Amino acid sequence: MPKITYVSHDGIETVVDVAQNDSVMRGAVLNGIKGIVAQCGGGASCGTCHVYVDPENTKPLSQMHQVEDELLYFTACERKENSRLSCQIPVTEEQDGLVVHMPEKQL
């Protein structure tokens, strides 16, 4: 199973196994990762699973769709170049070792 590292706003790293074909958001929710609210359950309609993909990332990520792109302008914390909705990042073997950082708040 691919391992995803979730880094809280205060720097605490948690590494979890996430099943292939789950999303980075679902991996966080199933493993009790604080910092990802996922209010809409992964429907790309709330923005409460906003993450910053580690700037050193070399893992291939799915292309950002227009809905995700637009929603990232309305998240609780600043949108950055490496912002993504974790519900829109499917986990495959290629994402093994992916690191995502949580913003200060989601709501």
Biopython code that builds the backbone (N, CA, C, O; Angstrom):
import numpy as np
from Bio.PDB.StructureBuilder import StructureBuilder

atoms = [
    (1, "MET", "N", (0.839, -1.179, 0.000)),
    (1, "MET", "CA", (0.000, 0.000, 0.000)),
    (1, "MET", "C", (0.885, 1.244, 0.000)),
    (1, "MET", "O", (1.889, 1.295, 0.710)),
    (2, "PRO", "N", (0.513, 2.239, -0.792)),
    (2, "PRO", "CA", (1.292, 3.478, -0.800)),
    (2, "PRO", "C", (1.229, 4.188, 0.553)),
    (2, "PRO", "O", (0.195, 4.195, 1.220)),
    (3, "LYS", "N", (2.340, 4.776, 0.938)),
    (3, "LYS", "CA", (2.416, 5.553, 2.167)),
    (3, "LYS", "C", (2.315, 7.034, 1.817)),
    (3, "LYS", "O", (3.014, 7.528, 0.932)),
    (4, "ILE", "N", (1.431, 7.732, 2.528)),
    (4, "ILE", "CA", (1.258, 9.172, 2.360)),
    (4, "ILE", "C", (1.627, 9.819, 3.687)),
    (4, "ILE", "O", (1.222, 9.345, 4.748)),
    (5, "THR", "N", (2.392, 10.898, 3.626)),
    (5, "THR", "CA", (2.769, 11.634, 4.824)),
    (5, "THR", "C", (1.939, 12.903, 4.906)),
    (5, "THR", "O", (1.926, 13.713, 3.980)),
    (6, "TYR", "N", (1.251, 13.063, 6.018)),
    (6, "TYR", "CA", (0.441, 14.241, 6.296)),
    (6, "TYR", "C", (1.181, 15.067, 7.343)),
    (6, "TYR", "O", (1.526, 14.559, 8.410)),
    (7, "VAL", "N", (1.422, 16.332, 7.037)),
    (7, "VAL", "CA", (2.139, 17.207, 7.958)),
    (7, "VAL", "C", (1.164, 18.261, 8.471)),
    (7, "VAL", "O", (0.618, 19.048, 7.698)),
    (8, "SER", "N", (0.955, 18.264, 9.782)),
    (8, "SER", "CA", (0.029, 19.237, 10.375)),
    (8, "SER", "C", (0.630, 20.632, 10.284)),
    (8, "SER", "O", (1.817, 20.798, 10.006)),
    (9, "HIS", "N", (-0.209, 21.623, 10.521)),
    (9, "HIS", "CA", (0.246, 23.010, 10.456)),
    (9, "HIS", "C", (1.382, 23.277, 11.443)),
    (9, "HIS", "O", (2.235, 24.129, 11.193)),
    (10, "ASP", "N", (1.394, 22.552, 12.562)),
    (10, "ASP", "CA", (2.465, 22.752, 13.542)),
    (10, "ASP", "C", (3.654, 21.809, 13.338)),
    (10, "ASP", "O", (4.518, 21.693, 14.207)),
    (11, "GLY", "N", (3.693, 21.134, 12.179)),
    (11, "GLY", "CA", (4.873, 20.359, 11.798)),
    (11, "GLY", "C", (4.892, 18.899, 12.185)),
    (11, "GLY", "O", (5.894, 18.223, 11.948)),
    (12, "ILE", "N", (3.835, 18.388, 12.765)),
    (12, "ILE", "CA", (3.803, 16.976, 13.148)),
    (12, "ILE", "C", (3.513, 16.122, 11.926)),
    (12, "ILE", "O", (2.511, 16.328, 11.241)),
    (13, "GLU", "N", (4.383, 15.169, 11.654)),
    (13, "GLU", "CA", (4.240, 14.284, 10.499)),
    (13, "GLU", "C", (3.578, 12.975, 10.908)),
    (13, "GLU", "O", (3.937, 12.371, 11.920)),
    (14, "THR", "N", (2.616, 12.551, 10.113)),
    (14, "THR", "CA", (1.968, 11.265, 10.317)),
    (14, "THR", "C", (1.997, 10.527, 8.989)),
    (14, "THR", "O", (1.506, 11.032, 7.980)),
    (15, "VAL", "N", (2.571, 9.336, 8.992)),
    (15, "VAL", "CA", (2.663, 8.527, 7.780)),
    (15, "VAL", "C", (1.633, 7.415, 7.887)),
    (15, "VAL", "O", (1.589, 6.692, 8.882)),
    (16, "VAL", "N", (0.800, 7.280, 6.851)),
    (16, "VAL", "CA", (-0.220, 6.229, 6.859)),
    (16, "VAL", "C", (-0.230, 5.484, 5.528)),
    (16, "VAL", "O", (0.131, 6.027, 4.484)),
    (17, "ASP", "N", (-0.652, 4.235, 5.598)),
    (17, "ASP", "CA", (-0.894, 3.451, 4.386)),
    (17, "ASP", "C", (-2.263, 3.850, 3.861)),
    (17, "ASP", "O", (-3.240, 3.882, 4.610)),
    (18, "VAL", "N", (-2.330, 4.154, 2.567)),
    (18, "VAL", "CA", (-3.601, 4.521, 1.941)),
    (18, "VAL", "C", (-3.843, 3.552, 0.788)),
    (18, "VAL", "O", (-2.980, 3.358, -0.067)),
    (19, "ALA", "N", (-5.003, 2.961, 0.778)),
    (19, "ALA", "CA", (-5.340, 1.989, -0.265)),
    (19, "ALA", "C", (-5.331, 2.649, -1.639)),
    (19, "ALA", "O", (-5.747, 3.796, -1.808)),
    (20, "GLN", "N", (-4.848, 1.893, -2.603)),
    (20, "GLN", "CA", (-4.884, 2.386, -3.971)),
    (20, "GLN", "C", (-6.326, 2.654, -4.377)),
    (20, "GLN", "O", (-7.244, 1.939, -3.977)),
    (21, "ASN", "N", (-6.501, 3.672, -5.159)),
    (21, "ASN", "CA", (-7.790, 4.141, -5.662)),
    (21, "ASN", "C", (-8.592, 4.932, -4.645)),
    (21, "ASN", "O", (-9.637, 5.484, -4.990)),
    (22, "ASP", "N", (-8.127, 5.004, -3.385)),
    (22, "ASP", "CA", (-8.706, 5.965, -2.450)),
    (22, "ASP", "C", (-8.076, 7.310, -2.769)),
    (22, "ASP", "O", (-7.096, 7.375, -3.512)),
    (23, "SER", "N", (-8.620, 8.371, -2.224)),
    (23, "SER", "CA", (-8.018, 9.691, -2.400)),
    (23, "SER", "C", (-7.141, 10.009, -1.195)),
    (23, "SER", "O", (-7.242, 9.359, -0.154)),
    (24, "VAL", "N", (-6.295, 10.998, -1.341)),
    (24, "VAL", "CA", (-5.484, 11.465, -0.225)),
    (24, "VAL", "C", (-6.404, 11.916, 0.917)),
    (24, "VAL", "O", (-6.084, 11.708, 2.087)),
    (25, "MET", "N", (-7.543, 12.532, 0.583)),
    (25, "MET", "CA", (-8.514, 12.957, 1.592)),
    (25, "MET", "C", (-9.095, 11.759, 2.339)),
    (25, "MET", "O", (-9.168, 11.770, 3.568)),
    (26, "ARG", "N", (-9.502, 10.745, 1.618)),
    (26, "ARG", "CA", (-10.101, 9.563, 2.257)),
    (26, "ARG", "C", (-9.083, 8.876, 3.168)),
    (26, "ARG", "O", (-9.432, 8.399, 4.247)),
    (27, "GLY", "N", (-7.842, 8.830, 2.734)),
    (27, "GLY", "CA", (-6.792, 8.262, 3.576)),
    (27, "GLY", "C", (-6.669, 9.000, 4.893)),
    (27, "GLY", "O", (-6.459, 8.387, 5.940)),
    (28, "ALA", "N", (-6.799, 10.320, 4.843)),
    (28, "ALA", "CA", (-6.721, 11.127, 6.063)),
    (28, "ALA", "C", (-7.922, 10.864, 6.963)),
    (28, "ALA", "O", (-7.766, 10.659, 8.167)),
    (29, "VAL", "N", (-9.109, 10.868, 6.385)),
    (29, "VAL", "CA", (-10.333, 10.667, 7.170)),
    (29, "VAL", "C", (-10.340, 9.283, 7.815)),
    (29, "VAL", "O", (-10.646, 9.159, 9.001)),
    (30, "LEU", "N", (-10.011, 8.250, 7.058)),
    (30, "LEU", "CA", (-10.030, 6.880, 7.594)),
    (30, "LEU", "C", (-8.991, 6.653, 8.687)),
    (30, "LEU", "O", (-9.130, 5.754, 9.516)),
    (31, "ASN", "N", (-7.945, 7.483, 8.676)),
    (31, "ASN", "CA", (-6.875, 7.307, 9.655)),
    (31, "ASN", "C", (-6.873, 8.382, 10.742)),
    (31, "ASN", "O", (-5.907, 8.501, 11.496)),
    (32, "GLY", "N", (-7.948, 9.161, 10.825)),
    (32, "GLY", "CA", (-8.084, 10.139, 11.889)),
    (32, "GLY", "C", (-7.088, 11.281, 11.849)),
    (32, "GLY", "O", (-6.716, 11.820, 12.892)),
    (33, "ILE", "N", (-6.653, 11.653, 10.659)),
    (33, "ILE", "CA", (-5.708, 12.761, 10.516)),
    (33, "ILE", "C", (-6.443, 14.075, 10.768)),
    (33, "ILE", "O", (-7.418, 14.390, 10.086)),
    (34, "LYS", "N", (-5.978, 14.823, 11.734)),
    (34, "LYS", "CA", (-6.585, 16.128, 12.026)),
    (34, "LYS", "C", (-6.067, 17.143, 11.016)),
    (34, "LYS", "O", (-4.907, 17.105, 10.607)),
    (35, "GLY", "N", (-6.958, 18.052, 10.624)),
    (35, "GLY", "CA", (-6.557, 19.095, 9.689)),
    (35, "GLY", "C", (-7.224, 18.978, 8.342)),
    (35, "GLY", "O", (-7.153, 19.902, 7.532)),
    (36, "ILE", "N", (-7.875, 17.851, 8.087)),
    (36, "ILE", "CA", (-8.669, 17.680, 6.873)),
    (36, "ILE", "C", (-10.097, 17.409, 7.325)),
    (36, "ILE", "O", (-10.387, 16.364, 7.907)),
    (37, "VAL", "N", (-10.989, 18.362, 7.051)),
    (37, "VAL", "CA", (-12.367, 18.266, 7.513)),
    (37, "VAL", "C", (-13.212, 17.410, 6.570)),
    (37, "VAL", "O", (-13.991, 16.571, 7.021)),
    (38, "ALA", "N", (-13.059, 17.618, 5.276)),
    (38, "ALA", "CA", (-13.784, 16.841, 4.260)),
    (38, "ALA", "C", (-15.290, 16.910, 4.449)),
    (38, "ALA", "O", (-15.979, 15.890, 4.435)),
    (39, "GLN", "N", (-15.781, 18.100, 4.622)),
    (39, "GLN", "CA", (-17.197, 18.323, 4.905)),
    (39, "GLN", "C", (-18.127, 17.740, 3.840)),
    (39, "GLN", "O", (-19.197, 17.233, 4.177)),
    (40, "CYS", "N", (-17.749, 17.802, 2.575)),
    (40, "CYS", "CA", (-18.632, 17.308, 1.513)),
    (40, "CYS", "C", (-18.372, 15.837, 1.179)),
    (40, "CYS", "O", (-19.034, 15.278, 0.304)),
    (41, "GLY", "N", (-17.422, 15.210, 1.861)),
    (41, "GLY", "CA", (-17.153, 13.796, 1.648)),
    (41, "GLY", "C", (-16.410, 13.459, 0.377)),
    (41, "GLY", "O", (-16.385, 12.300, -0.038)),
    (42, "GLY", "N", (-15.810, 14.441, -0.242)),
    (42, "GLY", "CA", (-15.008, 14.170, -1.437)),
    (42, "GLY", "C", (-15.653, 14.588, -2.739)),
    (42, "GLY", "O", (-15.220, 14.162, -3.810)),
    (43, "GLY", "N", (-16.675, 15.410, -2.665)),
    (43, "GLY", "CA", (-17.396, 15.836, -3.865)),
    (43, "GLY", "C", (-16.844, 17.075, -4.534)),
    (43, "GLY", "O", (-17.450, 17.585, -5.477)),
    (44, "ALA", "N", (-15.716, 17.570, -4.073)),
    (44, "ALA", "CA", (-15.099, 18.786, -4.630)),
    (44, "ALA", "C", (-16.085, 19.951, -4.621)),
    (44, "ALA", "O", (-16.228, 20.671, -5.609)),
    (45, "SER", "N", (-16.764, 20.122, -3.479)),
    (45, "SER", "CA", (-17.720, 21.218, -3.411)),
    (45, "SER", "C", (-17.574, 22.080, -2.159)),
    (45, "SER", "O", (-18.313, 23.051, -2.000)),
    (46, "CYS", "N", (-16.631, 21.749, -1.259)),
    (46, "CYS", "CA", (-16.540, 22.537, -0.027)),
    (46, "CYS", "C", (-15.172, 23.167, 0.209)),
    (46, "CYS", "O", (-15.090, 24.222, 0.838)),
    (47, "GLY", "N", (-14.118, 22.563, -0.267)),
    (47, "GLY", "CA", (-12.771, 23.105, -0.076)),
    (47, "GLY", "C", (-12.173, 22.835, 1.288)),
    (47, "GLY", "O", (-11.136, 23.413, 1.615)),
    (48, "THR", "N", (-12.786, 21.975, 2.108)),
    (48, "THR", "CA", (-12.277, 21.725, 3.459)),
    (48, "THR", "C", (-11.289, 20.558, 3.523)),
    (48, "THR", "O", (-11.011, 20.027, 4.599)),
    (49, "CYS", "N", (-10.773, 20.173, 2.380)),
    (49, "CYS", "CA", (-9.707, 19.165, 2.339)),
    (49, "CYS", "C", (-8.488, 19.743, 1.643)),
    (49, "CYS", "O", (-7.657, 19.018, 1.097)),
    (50, "HIS", "N", (-8.400, 21.069, 1.676)),
    (50, "HIS", "CA", (-7.295, 21.807, 1.063)),
    (50, "HIS", "C", (-5.967, 21.359, 1.671)),
    (50, "HIS", "O", (-5.842, 21.265, 2.892)),
    (51, "VAL", "N", (-4.988, 21.086, 0.830)),
    (51, "VAL", "CA", (-3.635, 20.761, 1.281)),
    (51, "VAL", "C", (-2.631, 21.482, 0.391)),
    (51, "VAL", "O", (-2.951, 21.941, -0.705)),
    (52, "TYR", "N", (-1.411, 21.565, 0.900)),
    (52, "TYR", "CA", (-0.286, 22.053, 0.116)),
    (52, "TYR", "C", (0.603, 20.851, -0.173)),
    (52, "TYR", "O", (1.150, 20.241, 0.746)),
    (53, "VAL", "N", (0.744, 20.515, -1.441)),
    (53, "VAL", "CA", (1.627, 19.418, -1.820)),
    (53, "VAL", "C", (3.056, 19.877, -1.547)),
    (53, "VAL", "O", (3.429, 20.999, -1.890)),
    (54, "ASP", "N", (3.848, 19.013, -0.934)),
    (54, "ASP", "CA", (5.214, 19.376, -0.582)),
    (54, "ASP", "C", (5.939, 19.960, -1.794)),
    (54, "ASP", "O", (5.879, 19.389, -2.883)),
    (55, "PRO", "N", (6.619, 21.088, -1.616)),
    (55, "PRO", "CA", (7.305, 21.732, -2.743)),
    (55, "PRO", "C", (8.376, 20.857, -3.384)),
    (55, "PRO", "O", (8.738, 21.070, -4.541)),
    (56, "GLU", "N", (8.881, 19.886, -2.652)),
    (56, "GLU", "CA", (9.910, 18.980, -3.191)),
    (56, "GLU", "C", (9.297, 17.759, -3.893)),
    (56, "GLU", "O", (10.019, 16.846, -4.293)),
    (57, "ASN", "N", (7.991, 17.746, -4.038)),
    (57, "ASN", "CA", (7.300, 16.596, -4.618)),
    (57, "ASN", "C", (7.784, 16.279, -6.028)),
    (57, "ASN", "O", (7.907, 17.164, -6.874)),
    (58, "THR", "N", (8.054, 15.007, -6.260)),
    (58, "THR", "CA", (8.380, 14.532, -7.610)),
    (58, "THR", "C", (7.383, 13.473, -8.063)),
    (58, "THR", "O", (7.533, 12.883, -9.133)),
    (59, "LYS", "N", (6.364, 13.237, -7.240)),
    (59, "LYS", "CA", (5.348, 12.234, -7.564)),
    (59, "LYS", "C", (4.382, 12.806, -8.595)),
    (59, "LYS", "O", (3.988, 13.968, -8.497)),
    (60, "PRO", "N", (3.996, 11.999, -9.584)),
    (60, "PRO", "CA", (3.022, 12.503, -10.566)),
    (60, "PRO", "C", (1.652, 12.658, -9.915)),
    (60, "PRO", "O", (1.202, 11.776, -9.183)),
    (61, "LEU", "N", (0.997, 13.777, -10.181)),
    (61, "LEU", "CA", (-0.341, 14.024, -9.644)),
    (61, "LEU", "C", (-1.328, 14.125, -10.788)),
    (61, "LEU", "O", (-0.973, 14.493, -11.908)),
    (62, "SER", "N", (-2.559, 13.796, -10.492)),
    (62, "SER", "CA", (-3.612, 13.938, -11.499)),
    (62, "SER", "C", (-3.744, 15.409, -11.869)),
    (62, "SER", "O", (-3.436, 16.297, -11.075)),
    (63, "GLN", "N", (-4.201, 15.642, -13.067)),
    (63, "GLN", "CA", (-4.392, 17.006, -13.543)),
    (63, "GLN", "C", (-5.512, 17.678, -12.757)),
    (63, "GLN", "O", (-6.507, 17.040, -12.411)),
    (64, "MET", "N", (-5.348, 18.962, -12.479)),
    (64, "MET", "CA", (-6.371, 19.712, -11.769)),
    (64, "MET", "C", (-7.494, 20.083, -12.735)),
    (64, "MET", "O", (-7.258, 20.664, -13.794)),
    (65, "HIS", "N", (-8.710, 19.736, -12.349)),
    (65, "HIS", "CA", (-9.872, 20.080, -13.168)),
    (65, "HIS", "C", (-10.359, 21.481, -12.820)),
    (65, "HIS", "O", (-9.990, 22.030, -11.782)),
    (66, "GLN", "N", (-11.169, 22.048, -13.668)),
    (66, "GLN", "CA", (-11.644, 23.416, -13.527)),
    (66, "GLN", "C", (-12.383, 23.650, -12.207)),
    (66, "GLN", "O", (-12.188, 24.683, -11.566)),
    (67, "VAL", "N", (-13.219, 22.710, -11.800)),
    (67, "VAL", "CA", (-13.980, 22.872, -10.551)),
    (67, "VAL", "C", (-13.020, 22.998, -9.373)),
    (67, "VAL", "O", (-13.181, 23.884, -8.534)),
    (68, "GLU", "N", (-12.034, 22.126, -9.305)),
    (68, "GLU", "CA", (-11.043, 22.191, -8.225)),
    (68, "GLU", "C", (-10.293, 23.521, -8.281)),
    (68, "GLU", "O", (-10.117, 24.186, -7.260)),
    (69, "ASP", "N", (-9.863, 23.893, -9.455)),
    (69, "ASP", "CA", (-9.118, 25.135, -9.645)),
    (69, "ASP", "C", (-9.915, 26.331, -9.116)),
    (69, "ASP", "O", (-9.367, 27.178, -8.410)),
    (70, "GLU", "N", (-11.174, 26.399, -9.448)),
    (70, "GLU", "CA", (-12.014, 27.518, -9.006)),
    (70, "GLU", "C", (-12.270, 27.475, -7.504)),
    (70, "GLU", "O", (-12.239, 28.512, -6.841)),
    (71, "LEU", "N", (-12.521, 26.291, -6.963)),
    (71, "LEU", "CA", (-12.826, 26.164, -5.539)),
    (71, "LEU", "C", (-11.638, 26.553, -4.662)),
    (71, "LEU", "O", (-11.828, 27.038, -3.547)),
    (72, "LEU", "N", (-10.438, 26.348, -5.144)),
    (72, "LEU", "CA", (-9.247, 26.685, -4.360)),
    (72, "LEU", "C", (-9.109, 28.184, -4.087)),
    (72, "LEU", "O", (-8.342, 28.586, -3.212)),
    (73, "TYR", "N", (-9.840, 29.002, -4.823)),
    (73, "TYR", "CA", (-9.827, 30.442, -4.555)),
    (73, "TYR", "C", (-10.703, 30.814, -3.358)),
    (73, "TYR", "O", (-10.666, 31.955, -2.897)),
    (74, "PHE", "N", (-11.485, 29.865, -2.854)),
    (74, "PHE", "CA", (-12.424, 30.148, -1.770)),
    (74, "PHE", "C", (-12.145, 29.331, -0.513)),
    (74, "PHE", "O", (-13.026, 29.179, 0.334)),
    (75, "THR", "N", (-10.949, 28.812, -0.384)),
    (75, "THR", "CA", (-10.599, 28.038, 0.815)),
    (75, "THR", "C", (-10.299, 28.983, 1.970)),
    (75, "THR", "O", (-10.061, 30.172, 1.760)),
    (76, "ALA", "N", (-10.312, 28.456, 3.180)),
    (76, "ALA", "CA", (-10.117, 29.269, 4.380)),
    (76, "ALA", "C", (-8.718, 29.862, 4.464)),
    (76, "ALA", "O", (-8.536, 30.956, 4.998)),
    (77, "CYS", "N", (-7.739, 29.150, 3.942)),
    (77, "CYS", "CA", (-6.359, 29.645, 3.946)),
    (77, "CYS", "C", (-5.913, 29.935, 2.523)),
    (77, "CYS", "O", (-6.484, 29.444, 1.550)),
    (78, "GLU", "N", (-4.903, 30.726, 2.441)),
    (78, "GLU", "CA", (-4.365, 31.184, 1.166)),
    (78, "GLU", "C", (-4.122, 30.059, 0.163)),
    (78, "GLU", "O", (-3.566, 29.013, 0.498)),
    (79, "ARG", "N", (-4.544, 30.295, -1.056)),
    (79, "ARG", "CA", (-4.212, 29.391, -2.153)),
    (79, "ARG", "C", (-2.783, 29.678, -2.560)),
    (79, "ARG", "O", (-2.385, 30.832, -2.714)),
    (80, "LYS", "N", (-2.017, 28.615, -2.731)),
    (80, "LYS", "CA", (-0.631, 28.735, -3.179)),
    (80, "LYS", "C", (-0.473, 27.944, -4.470)),
    (80, "LYS", "O", (-1.386, 27.242, -4.903)),
    (81, "GLU", "N", (0.690, 28.070, -5.066)),
    (81, "GLU", "CA", (0.970, 27.361, -6.316)),
    (81, "GLU", "C", (0.836, 25.850, -6.147)),
    (81, "GLU", "O", (0.480, 25.147, -7.093)),
    (82, "ASN", "N", (1.120, 25.350, -4.949)),
    (82, "ASN", "CA", (1.079, 23.910, -4.689)),
    (82, "ASN", "C", (-0.204, 23.468, -3.982)),
    (82, "ASN", "O", (-0.263, 22.363, -3.445)),
    (83, "SER", "N", (-1.232, 24.322, -3.979)),
    (83, "SER", "CA", (-2.520, 23.974, -3.366)),
    (83, "SER", "C", (-3.257, 22.940, -4.199)),
    (83, "SER", "O", (-3.259, 22.987, -5.429)),
    (84, "ARG", "N", (-3.884, 22.007, -3.496)),
    (84, "ARG", "CA", (-4.759, 21.025, -4.135)),
    (84, "ARG", "C", (-5.866, 20.680, -3.152)),
    (84, "ARG", "O", (-5.730, 20.884, -1.945)),
    (85, "LEU", "N", (-6.965, 20.153, -3.684)),
    (85, "LEU", "CA", (-7.978, 19.540, -2.839)),
    (85, "LEU", "C", (-7.586, 18.077, -2.726)),
    (85, "LEU", "O", (-7.450, 17.388, -3.737)),
    (86, "SER", "N", (-7.405, 17.601, -1.504)),
    (86, "SER", "CA", (-6.928, 16.227, -1.333)),
    (86, "SER", "C", (-7.934, 15.193, -1.811)),
    (86, "SER", "O", (-7.564, 14.048, -2.075)),
    (87, "CYS", "N", (-9.208, 15.579, -1.927)),
    (87, "CYS", "CA", (-10.210, 14.651, -2.459)),
    (87, "CYS", "C", (-10.017, 14.424, -3.955)),
    (87, "CYS", "O", (-10.580, 13.484, -4.516)),
    (88, "GLN", "N", (-9.240, 15.264, -4.592)),
    (88, "GLN", "CA", (-9.032, 15.168, -6.032)),
    (88, "GLN", "C", (-7.668, 14.592, -6.392)),
    (88, "GLN", "O", (-7.239, 14.664, -7.543)),
    (89, "ILE", "N", (-6.989, 14.019, -5.398)),
    (89, "ILE", "CA", (-5.707, 13.353, -5.643)),
    (89, "ILE", "C", (-5.893, 11.866, -5.397)),
    (89, "ILE", "O", (-5.846, 11.416, -4.253)),
    (90, "PRO", "N", (-6.105, 11.092, -6.468)),
    (90, "PRO", "CA", (-6.236, 9.650, -6.287)),
    (90, "PRO", "C", (-4.884, 9.029, -5.936)),
    (90, "PRO", "O", (-3.841, 9.463, -6.426)),
    (91, "VAL", "N", (-4.921, 8.022, -5.093)),
    (91, "VAL", "CA", (-3.698, 7.358, -4.657)),
    (91, "VAL", "C", (-3.449, 6.128, -5.528)),
    (91, "VAL", "O", (-4.314, 5.265, -5.680)),
    (92, "THR", "N", (-2.264, 6.074, -6.085)),
    (92, "THR", "CA", (-1.778, 4.911, -6.827)),
    (92, "THR", "C", (-0.399, 4.567, -6.278)),
    (92, "THR", "O", (0.121, 5.288, -5.426)),
    (93, "GLU", "N", (0.191, 3.495, -6.744)),
    (93, "GLU", "CA", (1.550, 3.134, -6.314)),
    (93, "GLU", "C", (2.523, 4.272, -6.586)),
    (93, "GLU", "O", (3.498, 4.447, -5.854)),
    (94, "GLU", "N", (2.263, 5.050, -7.640)),
    (94, "GLU", "CA", (3.156, 6.156, -7.990)),
    (94, "GLU", "C", (3.179, 7.242, -6.918)),
    (94, "GLU", "O", (4.143, 8.004, -6.845)),
    (95, "GLN", "N", (2.140, 7.330, -6.084)),
    (95, "GLN", "CA", (2.097, 8.346, -5.043)),
    (95, "GLN", "C", (2.769, 7.894, -3.749)),
    (95, "GLN", "O", (2.802, 8.649, -2.777)),
    (96, "ASP", "N", (3.306, 6.673, -3.723)),
    (96, "ASP", "CA", (3.988, 6.196, -2.526)),
    (96, "ASP", "C", (5.068, 7.198, -2.121)),
    (96, "ASP", "O", (5.974, 7.492, -2.901)),
    (97, "GLY", "N", (4.968, 7.716, -0.908)),
    (97, "GLY", "CA", (5.934, 8.702, -0.419)),
    (97, "GLY", "C", (5.482, 10.142, -0.579)),
    (97, "GLY", "O", (6.222, 11.057, -0.220)),
    (98, "LEU", "N", (4.291, 10.367, -1.108)),
    (98, "LEU", "CA", (3.772, 11.725, -1.269)),
    (98, "LEU", "C", (3.648, 12.394, 0.101)),
    (98, "LEU", "O", (3.240, 11.770, 1.081)),
    (99, "VAL", "N", (4.007, 13.674, 0.145)),
    (99, "VAL", "CA", (3.915, 14.454, 1.385)),
    (99, "VAL", "C", (2.973, 15.635, 1.121)),
    (99, "VAL", "O", (3.135, 16.372, 0.148)),
    (100, "VAL", "N", (1.993, 15.796, 2.007)),
    (100, "VAL", "CA", (1.087, 16.943, 1.920)),
    (100, "VAL", "C", (1.084, 17.668, 3.258)),
    (100, "VAL", "O", (1.188, 17.050, 4.317)),
    (101, "HIS", "N", (0.962, 18.988, 3.191)),
    (101, "HIS", "CA", (0.942, 19.841, 4.377)),
    (101, "HIS", "C", (-0.449, 20.419, 4.533)),
    (101, "HIS", "O", (-1.062, 20.857, 3.559)),
    (102, "MET", "N", (-0.948, 20.421, 5.760)),
    (102, "MET", "CA", (-2.256, 20.978, 6.039)),
    (102, "MET", "C", (-2.141, 22.477, 6.308)),
    (102, "MET", "O", (-1.190, 22.923, 6.948)),
    (103, "PRO", "N", (-3.106, 23.250, 5.822)),
    (103, "PRO", "CA", (-3.114, 24.676, 6.157)),
    (103, "PRO", "C", (-3.493, 24.880, 7.623)),
    (103, "PRO", "O", (-3.856, 23.934, 8.321)),
    (104, "GLU", "N", (-3.403, 26.103, 8.066)),
    (104, "GLU", "CA", (-3.703, 26.427, 9.465)),
    (104, "GLU", "C", (-5.136, 26.091, 9.844)),
    (104, "GLU", "O", (-5.395, 25.639, 10.959)),
    (105, "LYS", "N", (-6.074, 26.309, 8.919)),
    (105, "LYS", "CA", (-7.474, 26.001, 9.190)),
    (105, "LYS", "C", (-8.177, 25.635, 7.884)),
    (105, "LYS", "O", (-7.686, 25.930, 6.795)),
    (106, "GLN", "N", (-9.334, 24.989, 8.014)),
    (106, "GLN", "CA", (-10.125, 24.587, 6.848)),
    (106, "GLN", "C", (-11.435, 25.355, 6.764)),
    (106, "GLN", "O", (-11.969, 25.529, 5.668)),
    (107, "LEU", "N", (-11.964, 25.814, 7.881)),
    (107, "LEU", "CA", (-13.241, 26.514, 7.901)),
    (107, "LEU", "C", (-13.050, 27.958, 8.302)),
    (107, "LEU", "O", (-14.019, 28.713, 8.375)),
]
sb = StructureBuilder()
sb.init_structure("model")
sb.init_model(0)
sb.init_chain("A")
sb.init_seg("    ")
for serial, (resi, resn, name, xyz) in enumerate(atoms, 1):
    if name == "N":
        sb.init_residue(resn, " ", resi, " ")
    sb.init_atom(name, np.array(xyz, "f"), 0.0, 1.0, " ", f" {name:<3s}", serial, name[0])
structure = sb.get_structure()
